[in-house]
Amino acid sequence: MTADKAGSDRGKMVKAAGVVGGATVVSRVLGLVRDAVMAAIFGATPAADAFFVAFRIPNLMRQLFGEGALASSFVPVYTDILGKEGKTRAGEFATNLFSLLIIVLTIITGLGVVFAPYLVRVVALGFTPGSEVFNLTVLLTRWMLPYMVFICAAAMGMGILNSHRHFLVPAAAPALLTVAIISAALLVAPNLAVPITALAWGVLAGGVLQFLIMLPPLKSRGVMPVLRIPELSPEVRRMALIMGPAVLGVAVYQVNVLVDTLLASFLATGSITYLWYGNRMMQFPLGVFGIALATAALPTLSSQVAEGRMEDFRGTVSFSLGLTAFIGIPAAFGLIALREPIIATLFGRGAFSAGDVAGAAQALLYYSIGLPLFIGIKILGRGFFALENTRIPFFAAGVALVVNIVLNLLLMGPMGFAGLALATSLASGVNLIILARYFTRDTGPGWFNQELRKEILYSFAAATLMLLVTGVLAGTIHWMELTTLNRVLYLVGCMGLGIGVYSVTAWILGCKGMKTLINKVFGKA
């Protein structure tokens, strides 16, 4: 009986991951269009550096109180209350938490607007106070800070809907932010004395839209939280105990990002922008496959823990990590093989020169090394969150932060901005090792079974062959000399060849992920 139920859980999880992944593909493709538009209009200029630094600050708050710590801590508690006490009690808990969140974030936003110059000094020490780029960063920061109130409220709605197994609207919502930024860049920026300001307005509008789109599905399910004077109920206190370490864990990750930005501000102009675009390209498969799978897995894992089905829980984690290997390893190798063609095709025009393409491609190379590790961290992290244990992810992230800072300082001298990207990937390996060790300690060794080890080995072997074939082919083409249309055609051809080589090799080797994919495509049980 438990095997049948576990199989059903995994089938629903894969289906949910498909929904999230499909919506994320649309969002990320729009994101690439947005990045291409921004690269063509603003290039790798001081104004672009100012925007990317300013955007880090509200993004930090979004991760601390929104899509990161809150969502990961909220879903297990809400799912537990929903299953044991019903929708009414779960709704009361959500309303109390929602009200408390809005009050806290409104206060933080007001303080941030007042003290924006000091925030910028912390985030970008390399920007001279009073300089044009410093003042522009302060201006953009003030415009974008209110964004975090709306995006965190939207994240709360996402968590509620995901707990009720509704994934489409939450997954599609980020596309609204992208559309708002593209519209601002194309329609508003040309009419402003400081064109980059339009992007900040687009960010704020995008946050509002993401919140508004959550309202209809929340209302239709009768789970819409309302704003009222919050009560520190036992459920809210329980949530606070879980969320505290989770916030610190996300804070450590964001400190990692801020440290990279801070150190990059001491390097040559454009370094921050190269890291931004390299990281953005790595985030595409991470979002489509990694975060989609982790998002879909959390409600399933939380339900299994709440029902005491620990064997199924370990099996789901192992199954999820197998899919991580099957998808994440070839995605990383594909980015490595096609890094320059991808950057050239998407961004190599207008103000984004051939030198900028080479810089962003170099950043993408070193970020891509860590892609499977980043996805693995997401999966194991969700396992700990389902257990309502946020202390271990915080500890692992803290150790990784120290490692990242040390490696940054060691590598930025000889490698420049590329050293910062490599340090991030290497530190993620340390993070994953710590999570795996403690997950084994807390749940037993059954999750890291022979089947998972074989999946990792076979996926690596198939991806290596793909890397060699596509890398050799792409190296024979002078990408910057091609028209945009020819770049697209050649890139699609290289990608198609790579996918074909990997799929055939994975099928011959007997990768379980290949069987799962075939069953999904052809609707088999």
C-alpha positions in Angstrom: 0.0 0.0 0.0 2.7 2.4 1.0 4.6 1.7 -2.3 1.5 2.5 -4.3 1.0 5.7 -2.4 4.7 6.6 -2.8 4.4 6.0 -6.5 1.3 8.2 -6.6 3.0 10.9 -4.7 6.0 10.9 -7.1 3.7 10.9 -10.1 1.8 14.0 -8.8 5.1 15.6 -7.9 6.5 15.1 -11.4 3.2 16.4 -12.9 3.4 19.5 -10.6 7.1 20.0 -11.5 6.0 19.9 -15.1 3.4 22.6 -14.6 5.9 24.7 -12.6 8.7 24.1 -15.1 6.5 24.9 -18.1 5.4 28.2 -16.6 8.9 28.9 -15.6 10.1 28.3 -19.1 7.8 31.0 -20.3 8.9 33.3 -17.5 12.6 32.6 -18.1 12.3 33.1 -21.9 10.7 36.4 -21.3 13.6 37.0 -18.8 16.1 36.4 -21.6 14.2 38.9 -23.8 14.3 41.4 -20.9 18.1 40.9 -20.4 18.7 41.2 -24.2 16.7 44.5 -24.3 18.6 45.8 -21.2 22.0 44.7 -22.7 21.2 46.4 -26.0 20.1 49.7 -24.4 22.3 50.0 -21.4 25.3 47.7 -22.1 27.9 47.1 -19.4 27.9 50.8 -18.3 28.1 52.5 -14.9 24.4 53.0 -15.1 23.8 49.3 -15.6 26.1 48.5 -12.7 24.1 51.0 -10.5 20.8 49.3 -11.4 22.1 45.8 -10.6 23.6 46.8 -7.3 20.4 48.7 -6.3 18.2 45.7 -7.3 20.2 43.5 -4.9 18.8 45.3 -1.9 15.1 44.6 -2.3 16.0 41.2 -3.6 17.7 40.5 -0.3 14.5 41.4 1.6 12.4 39.3 -0.9 14.6 36.3 -0.1 14.6 36.9 3.6 10.8 37.4 4.1 9.3 36.2 0.8 10.1 33.4 -1.7 13.0 32.1 0.3 12.7 31.6 4.0 9.0 32.3 4.5 7.8 30.1 1.7 10.0 27.2 2.7 9.0 27.5 6.4 5.4 28.3 5.8 4.4 25.4 3.6 5.2 22.6 6.1 3.4 24.3 9.0 0.4 25.3 6.9 0.2 21.8 5.3 0.3 20.2 8.8 -2.5 22.4 10.2 -4.5 22.0 7.0 -4.3 18.2 7.2 -5.0 17.9 11.0 -7.3 20.8 11.8 -8.9 21.9 8.5 -9.0 24.9 6.2 -10.5 27.3 8.8 -7.6 26.9 11.3 -5.1 27.0 8.5 -6.7 30.2 7.2 -6.5 31.9 10.6 -2.8 31.0 10.8 -2.2 32.5 7.3 -4.1 35.7 8.1 -2.1 36.3 11.3 1.2 35.7 9.5 0.2 37.8 6.5 -0.7 40.8 8.7 2.5 40.5 10.7 4.5 40.3 7.5 3.0 43.4 5.9 3.5 45.5 9.1 7.2 44.4 9.5 8.0 45.0 5.8 6.3 48.4 5.7 8.5 49.5 8.6 11.6 48.1 7.0 10.8 49.8 3.7 10.4 53.2 5.3 13.7 52.9 7.1 15.4 51.7 3.9 14.2 54.7 2.0 15.6 57.0 4.7 18.9 55.3 5.1 19.4 54.3 1.4 22.9 56.0 1.1 24.2 53.8 4.0 22.8 50.7 2.4 24.5 51.4 -0.8 27.8 52.0 1.0 27.6 48.6 2.5 26.6 46.8 -0.7 29.1 48.6 -3.0 32.1 49.8 -1.1 33.9 50.4 -4.4 31.4 53.2 -5.3 32.8 56.5 -4.1 30.1 58.4 -2.0 28.9 61.4 -3.8 30.0 60.1 -7.2 27.5 60.0 -10.1 27.2 56.1 -10.0 26.8 56.2 -6.2 24.0 58.8 -6.3 22.3 57.0 -9.1 22.4 53.7 -7.1 20.8 55.5 -4.1 18.0 56.9 -6.3 17.3 53.5 -7.8 17.3 51.8 -4.4 14.7 54.2 -3.1 12.4 53.6 -6.0 12.7 49.8 -5.8 12.5 49.2 -2.0 8.6 49.2 -1.9 8.7 46.3 -4.4 9.6 44.0 -1.5 6.3 44.6 0.3 4.3 43.5 -2.7 6.5 40.6 -3.8 6.6 39.2 -0.2 2.8 39.4 0.0 2.7 37.6 -3.3 5.1 34.9 -2.0 2.7 34.3 0.9 -0.1 33.7 -1.6 2.2 31.4 -3.6 2.9 29.3 -0.5 -0.9 29.0 0.3 -1.7 28.0 -3.3 1.1 25.5 -3.5 -0.1 23.9 -0.2 -3.4 23.4 -2.0 -1.6 21.8 -4.9 -2.2 24.8 -7.2 1.1 25.6 -9.0 0.3 27.3 -12.3 -0.5 30.9 -11.2 2.4 31.1 -8.7 4.8 29.8 -11.3 3.6 32.2 -14.0 3.5 35.3 -11.8 7.2 36.2 -12.2 6.6 36.7 -15.9 4.7 39.9 -14.9 7.8 41.4 -13.4 9.7 40.7 -16.6 6.9 42.2 -18.8 6.9 45.3 -16.7 10.6 45.8 -16.9 10.6 45.2 -20.7 7.8 47.7 -21.1 9.6 50.3 -19.0 12.9 49.9 -20.9 11.3 50.2 -24.4 8.5 52.7 -23.7 9.5 54.8 -20.8 13.3 54.9 -20.7 13.7 56.8 -24.0 11.6 59.7 -22.6 13.6 60.2 -19.4 16.6 62.3 -18.7 18.0 59.3 -16.6 16.8 56.4 -18.7 17.8 53.7 -16.2 15.3 55.0 -13.7 12.5 53.5 -15.9 13.8 50.0 -14.9 13.3 50.8 -11.2 9.7 51.9 -12.0 9.2 48.6 -13.9 10.4 46.6 -11.0 7.9 48.3 -8.6 5.1 47.8 -11.1 6.0 44.2 -11.5 5.8 43.6 -7.8 2.3 45.0 -7.6 1.1 42.9 -10.6 2.5 39.7 -9.0 0.5 40.4 -5.9 -2.7 41.2 -7.7 -2.6 38.0 -9.8 -2.6 35.9 -6.6 -6.0 37.3 -5.5 -8.4 35.5 -7.8 -7.2 31.9 -7.2 -6.9 32.6 -3.4 -10.5 34.0 -3.3 -11.9 31.1 -5.4 -10.5 28.6 -3.0 -11.7 30.5 0.1 -8.1 30.8 1.4 -7.5 34.6 1.0 -5.7 36.0 4.0 -6.9 39.5 5.2 -5.1 42.3 6.8 -5.9 42.8 10.5 -4.2 43.3 13.8 -2.1 40.1 14.1 -2.2 37.7 17.0 0.9 35.8 18.1 -0.9 32.5 18.1 0.9 29.2 18.9 1.0 28.5 15.2 2.7 31.8 14.4 5.2 31.2 17.2 5.9 27.8 15.9 6.4 29.3 12.5 8.8 31.9 13.9 10.9 29.2 15.6 11.3 27.5 12.2 11.6 30.6 10.2 14.3 32.2 12.4 17.1 29.8 11.2 15.7 29.8 7.7 15.9 33.6 7.5 19.5 33.4 8.7 20.2 30.7 6.2 18.8 32.8 3.3 20.6 35.8 4.8 23.9 33.9 4.6 23.2 33.1 0.9 22.4 36.8 0.2 25.5 37.9 2.1 27.4 35.7 -0.3 25.8 37.6 -3.3 26.4 40.9 -1.7 30.1 40.0 -1.0 30.5 39.1 -4.6 29.0 42.4 -5.7 31.0 44.3 -3.1 34.3 42.8 -4.3 33.3 43.1 -8.0 32.8 46.9 -7.4 36.6 47.1 -6.9 37.3 45.4 -10.3 37.1 46.9 -13.8 33.9 48.5 -15.0 31.6 45.9 -16.3 32.6 43.2 -13.9 29.3 43.4 -12.0 27.3 43.3 -15.2 29.3 40.3 -16.5 28.6 38.4 -13.3 24.9 39.4 -13.5 24.4 38.1 -17.0 26.5 34.9 -16.4 24.4 34.2 -13.3 21.2 35.0 -15.1 22.0 32.4 -17.7 22.8 29.8 -15.1 19.6 30.6 -13.3 17.5 29.6 -16.4 17.9 25.8 -16.0 18.1 26.2 -12.2 14.7 27.8 -12.2 13.1 25.6 -14.9 14.3 22.3 -13.5 15.8 22.8 -10.0 13.5 25.3 -8.3 10.4 23.8 -10.1 11.2 20.4 -8.8 12.0 21.7 -5.3 8.8 23.7 -5.3 6.7 20.7 -6.3 8.5 18.4 -3.9 8.0 20.4 -0.7 4.2 19.8 -0.2 4.7 16.1 -1.0 7.6 15.8 1.4 5.7 17.8 4.1 2.7 15.5 3.8 4.8 12.4 4.0 6.4 13.6 7.2 3.1 14.7 8.7 1.7 11.2 8.0 4.8 9.5 9.5 5.7 7.9 6.1 9.5 8.2 6.5 10.4 5.5 4.1 8.4 7.2 1.4 10.0 10.5 2.4 13.5 9.2 1.9 12.4 7.6 -1.4 11.0 10.9 -2.6 14.2 12.7 -1.8 16.3 10.0 -3.6 14.0 10.1 -6.6 14.2 13.9 -6.7 18.0 13.9 -6.5 18.1 11.3 -9.3 16.1 13.7 -11.5 18.5 16.4 -10.4 21.4 14.4 -11.7 19.7 13.5 -15.0 18.7 17.0 -15.8 21.2 19.2 -13.9 24.4 17.6 -15.1 23.7 17.9 -18.8 22.3 21.4 -18.4 25.6 22.5 -16.8 27.7 20.8 -19.4 25.5 22.3 -22.2 26.0 25.8 -20.8 29.8 25.2 -20.6 30.0 24.0 -24.2 27.8 26.7 -25.6 28.5 29.6 -23.2 29.8 32.0 -25.8 27.2 31.2 -28.5 24.5 31.6 -26.0 25.7 35.0 -24.7 26.5 36.2 -28.3 23.1 35.2 -29.6 21.1 36.7 -26.7 23.1 39.8 -25.9 25.8 40.4 -28.5 24.3 43.5 -30.1 23.9 47.3 -29.6 25.9 48.5 -26.6 26.9 45.0 -25.6 30.3 44.5 -27.4 32.3 41.4 -28.4 34.4 42.0 -25.3 31.3 42.1 -23.1 30.2 38.8 -24.7 33.5 37.2 -23.8 33.3 38.6 -20.2 29.8 37.3 -19.6 30.6 33.9 -21.2 33.6 33.5 -18.8 31.3 34.2 -15.8 28.8 31.7 -17.2 31.5 29.0 -17.5 32.4 29.2 -13.8 28.8 29.6 -12.5 27.7 26.5 -14.6 30.2 24.3 -12.8 28.0 24.6 -9.7 24.6 24.2 -11.4 23.9 20.5 -10.3 25.2 21.4 -6.8 22.8 24.4 -6.6 19.9 22.1 -7.5 21.0 19.4 -5.1 21.1 22.0 -2.3 17.5 23.0 -3.2 16.2 19.4 -2.9 18.0 18.5 0.3 17.1 21.9 1.8 13.4 21.1 1.1 13.9 17.8 2.8 15.1 19.6 6.0 12.3 22.1 5.7 9.7 19.3 5.5 11.2 18.0 8.8 10.8 21.5 10.2 14.6 21.6 10.7 16.0 24.9 9.4 19.1 24.9 11.6 21.1 22.5 9.4 20.6 24.5 6.2 21.6 27.6 8.1 24.8 26.0 9.4 25.7 24.6 6.0 25.1 28.0 4.3 27.2 29.7 7.0 30.2 27.4 6.4 29.8 27.9 2.7 29.8 31.6 3.2 33.2 31.5 5.0 34.6 29.2 2.2 33.2 31.6 -0.5 34.8 34.7 1.1 38.2 33.0 1.5 38.1 31.7 -2.1 36.9 35.1 -3.4 39.9 36.8 -1.9 42.3 34.1 -3.2 40.9 33.9 -6.7 39.8 37.5 -7.6 43.5 38.6 -7.9 44.6 36.1 -10.6 41.1 35.5 -12.2 39.2 38.8 -11.6 35.4 38.5 -11.7 35.7 34.9 -13.0 37.3 34.0 -9.7 34.2 35.3 -7.9 32.0 33.0 -10.0 34.2 30.0 -9.5 34.3 30.6 -5.7 30.5 30.6 -5.6 30.4 27.2 -7.3 33.1 25.6 -5.2 31.5 26.9 -2.0 28.2 25.3 -3.1 29.9 22.0 -3.2 30.9 22.4 0.5 27.2 23.3 1.3 25.9 20.2 -0.4 28.3 17.9 1.3 27.4 19.2 4.7 23.6 18.9 4.0 24.1 15.3 2.7 26.1 14.3 5.8 23.5 15.6 8.3 20.6 14.4 6.2 22.1 10.9 6.5 22.5 11.4 10.2 18.9 12.5 10.8 17.1 10.1 8.4 19.5 7.2 7.8 21.6 6.2 4.8 18.7 4.8 2.8 18.2 7.9 0.6 21.7 7.7 -1.0 21.2 4.3 -2.5 22.9 2.4 -5.3 20.2 3.5 -7.8 20.9 7.1 -7.1 24.7 6.6 -7.4 24.2 4.9 -10.7 22.0 7.7 -12.0 24.6 10.2 -11.1 27.4 8.2 -12.8 25.4 7.4 -16.0 24.2 11.0 -16.3 27.8 12.3 -15.9 29.0 9.9 -18.6 26.3 10.8 -21.1 26.7 14.5 -20.4 30.5 14.3 -20.9 30.0 12.8 -24.4 27.5 15.6 -25.2 30.0 18.2 -24.0 32.7 17.0 -26.3 30.5 16.8 -29.4 28.8 20.2 -29.0 31.9 21.9 -27.8 33.9 20.8 -30.8 31.1 21.9 -33.2 30.5 25.2 -31.6 34.3 26.0 -31.6 34.3 25.9 -35.4 31.9 28.8 -35.8 32.7 32.5 -35.6 29.6 33.6 -33.7 30.2 37.3 -33.6 30.5 37.5 -37.3 27.1 36.0 -37.9 23.8 37.8 -38.2 21.3 37.4 -35.3 19.2 35.0 -37.4 22.1 32.8 -38.3 23.3 32.8 -34.6 19.9 31.5 -33.6 19.8 28.8 -36.3 23.3 27.6 -35.5 22.7 27.7 -31.8 19.4 25.7 -32.1 21.3 23.2 -34.2 24.1 22.8 -31.7 21.6 22.4 -28.9 19.5 19.9 -30.8 22.6 17.8 -31.5 23.6 18.0 -27.9 20.2 16.9 -26.6 20.2 14.1 -29.1 23.6 12.8 -28.1 22.7 12.9 -24.4 19.3 11.3 -24.8 20.5 8.4 -26.9 23.5 7.8 -24.6 21.3 8.1 -21.5 18.9 5.6 -23.0 21.6 3.1 -23.8 23.1 3.4 -20.3 19.7 2.9 -18.8 19.2 6.2 -16.9 16.1 6.1 -14.8 15.4 9.8 -15.6 15.1 8.9 -19.3 12.4 6.3 -18.4 10.6 8.9 -16.3 10.8 11.4 -19.1 9.5 9.0 -21.7 6.6 7.9 -19.4 5.7 11.6 -18.8 5.8 12.4 -22.6 3.7 9.4 -23.6 1.5 9.3 -20.6 2.5 5.9 -19.3 2.1 4.9 -15.7 
